[in-house]
Amino acid sequence: MADQELEDGEEGEEEWESEASWESDVDSEAEIAEIMQLDLTEEAQQSGKQEYLTKCSELKIVPVAMFIAKLECEYINLRHHGMGVKGAICISAALMVNQKIRSLNLGDNWFGNEGVHAIAEVLSTNTTLTSLNLSDNRIGLPGARSLCRRLQDNNSLAELNLKGNKLDDRAAVPLSEALRNSSSLTKVDLSYNQFGEAAGKLFGEMLSGHAHLLEVNLKWNALKAKGGAAVAEGIKNNQVLNKVDLGWNGLGDKGTIAVGDMLTNNTSITHLDVSHNRINLDGALALSEGIKNNQNLLSLELGFNPMGMQQGMVCNVAGVQAIVEALKHNGNLETVGLTNVQSGGSTNRGRASRFDPKNPDGHYVVDLSQPWDRFLAETLYDRMMEEGGESWINVTFDSSIVEIVKGGEKWELPAKGTLEFDYITWKRGLEATFELDLSNPCELFMAEQLFSKAAAAESDGGNEALRECRLNDTPFEPGSELPNQGTLHVVYYSTKPKDELEFDVQLNLGIPNGRVMCQRLWERCLTTPTDTWKDAKLDGSAVDLSQWEYPEVPQEGDLELTYAVRLAIKPYDRGVHFTSPMDKKAFGKLEKTLSGQALTDFDKVHLITQAALRNYFTSQQVQLLLGLVTLRKGKLEVAVMLHARMVDEHNFNNVLQSLGSEADRQAVLDMVEANNKRKGRKMRK
């Protein structure tokens, strides 16, 4: 009865705009006649070119050049060509003959009912087409019926996309019948339509026991609680279907309870999306039971559901806690999405927004007071401690650096606070970028060490390498002899289980060259947050570099140390790159050094210049640096230099308020403008 009532609703089919107005542009008869004179090979004749051109001439439309060129290919994408009804008729004429095309995308072409009717006729004779995309084509009920009638005559089509056609419950009647009877279709996309509760019931009945469909996409419809529950009930009895998208359907708790029950009883589903479904506490609890009892699920998307929370404020964490506990019991899930189910749930949390426990590499920012984030931190910490060749690096808790010692005493996670870290598996590799002034003996030494390490690694398995090697912006071969001047850019890349690149250094401070080298290494440590001295000893006694007063170095003795450069993961997953300012701890060390009584303004400007080559700064940091320089000339030089290194240049005028006079402020702005013009001329050249 329900089916009959829906079909009787045909009279309510809405009026579409004139479909003839959306056909391809008509060209001159002379041009069409010229195309018709083309000599067609025997193979071209078998591809349907002749039929296509003949029909185009008959209907007086310009042939689509891309279609003609691709008729002998297996995959053709003709999306958004505005072909209209006549274009569809011409395409179908070619497809009646063509035995080459396997996948055809005809999305967004304004075919309407008449155009789809022409395409549908192809399905009764064509035996090679396996994938057909008719999305966004304004298909109404008559078009859907034509398509479904011919689908039942076709035994080759495996994938059908009807996304975005405003199909409603009436169209669900023939669709569910056609899908039930098809033995070839394995993937169907019905997303972004207007299917409601009645359609959900029909699709649920169709899916129950269906033996061929593998993927069904019902995203962005209006199934709501009853329709979603009916679909879930059908899937519960289906042991073939493995991928289902029910996102954006307003399932609510009642519909989600049925989904949870489905997960408990189904053994074939591997990928499920129920995001954006107004799931609250009861639904979350039901899902947790389903997750706990299902050992086949690999990917689960639950994002953008309240889960008992409200507008980012914790109301009831029991739902999220239950899901977290279920995830702990389910060892097979590879990807879980819980974006925006709590405060801070956004892409700013890095990989915490979408978690893949089998591939954890990436940058994480987690709030330890939130159950989901805490679960991630505990899971990743336990894995890191147990798995060889994996590590946390760049770890901070509430912006303070934390040392995580692998193999040492277990670190107890604090009850609340923000934990940030990079999770590294060495197969992905770590890197450090160097910009070296070869006229500086310290940086020439580092370049030599880098080349030496890369050469040794090449003969020992190639787990260290130099990339993007350029001398004065010209490609430079790492095996070449290094000059004693010029700027060398190089990226060191390593897949070894280590998070630092180390150089052993031995210096005789009794000679000028040794003291100069020591001072340059010291300056680099002070101005480069990734660089440190380790195990430094002077004549066998441990050295605390913080006790030295820059720029004075000891005048005698043998200095031994390990110079370490921290390696970092390349931030593939952070989206658009925004340069970070110099971190607080490193800047504090630089600020303390610049405050030393022994420093002249020359020394201060020299050190700030080096810091500017390797770092960016906030406006507050720039203002502090300006305050440490005493003389007017030095202040102006530093202000101009640091303008281009600010992460918030819009605050530069506020920074200049620390200068003594309006004349000085204007002088700096004039020099900045001159620098920008000079750079612009260089770029144009």
Secondary structure, DSSP 4 states (H G I P E B T S, - for coil): -HHHHHHGGGGGPPPPPPGGGGSPPP--HHHHHHHHTPPPPHHHHHHTHHHHHHHHHHHT----HHHHHHTTSSEEE-TT---HHHHHHHHHHHHTT--S--EEE--SS--HHHHHHHHHHHHTT--S--EEE-TTS---HHHHHHHHHHHTT-SS--EEE-TTS---HHHHHHHHHHHHH-SS--EEE--SS---HHHHHHHHHHHTT-SS--EEE--SS--HHHHHHHHHHHHHT-SS--EEE--SS--HHHHHHHHHHHHHH-SS--EEE--SS---HHHHHHHHHHHHH-SS--EEE--S--TT-BTTB-S-THHHHHHHHHHHH-----EEE-TTSSTT-SGGGBTTSEE-TTS--EEEEEETTSHHHHHHHHHHHHHHHHSTTEEEEEEEETTEE----TTSSPPPPPSSSEEEEEEEETTT-EEEEEEEETTSHHHHHHHHHHHHHHHHHHTTTS-EEEEEEEETTEE--TTSPPPSSSEEEEEEEE-SS-SEEEEEEEEETTSHHHHHHHHHHHHHHHH-TTEEEEEEEETTEE--GGGS-TT---SSSEEEEEEEEE-B---GGG-S--PPPPPHHHHHHHHHHHT-TT--HHHHHHHHHHHHHH--B-HHHHHHHHHH--SHHHHHHHHHHHHTTBS-GGGHHHHGGGSS-HHHHHHHHHHHHHHHHHHHHHHH-
